[in-house]
């Protein structure tokens, strides 16, 4: 099992796992995951690691078809500005490979922000800590397990 699955177990939240054939050449990994699993992309969320000014990282969880609003995540994290983190730094900090980064079970737990769109869902799907592995759980359970703030962070 992955650190993400172990973190979900340790948090005592209900979840189930889904696996699919990961395609490293897919243009949009999250959309590929949704399509491979036969899921509505609106319930599948991607995990983005964000570099905040000054020198901090945060984790943003947004729908796979959405774009992150960098100003909104900076404001939510009380930072001057935000940008996507360098992939190598994201991997080193979380302990996961890009394409397999989960908001759960990160090597260094980062402040986590889940887009408010998740609140309307009975369940959401996030990466399970390995390419091709997804965790299905209630948004409130993900927020509890990651101590996340829920706020509007997608670009409109």
Secondary structure as GFF3:
##gff-version 3
##sequence-region A 1 156
A	DSSP	alpha_helix	3	11	.	.	.	ID=ss1
A	DSSP	beta_strand	15	19	.	.	.	ID=ss2
A	DSSP	alpha_helix	29	37	.	.	.	ID=ss3
A	DSSP	three_ten_helix	41	43	.	.	.	ID=ss4
A	DSSP	beta_strand	45	53	.	.	.	ID=ss5
A	DSSP	beta_strand	56	63	.	.	.	ID=ss6
A	DSSP	alpha_helix	70	76	.	.	.	ID=ss7
A	DSSP	beta_strand	81	84	.	.	.	ID=ss8
A	DSSP	alpha_helix	87	94	.	.	.	ID=ss9
A	DSSP	beta_strand	111	115	.	.	.	ID=ss10
A	DSSP	three_ten_helix	116	120	.	.	.	ID=ss11
A	DSSP	beta_strand	124	127	.	.	.	ID=ss12
A	DSSP	beta_strand	133	137	.	.	.	ID=ss13
A	DSSP	alpha_helix	139	146	.	.	.	ID=ss14
A	DSSP	beta_strand	149	151	.	.	.	ID=ss15
###
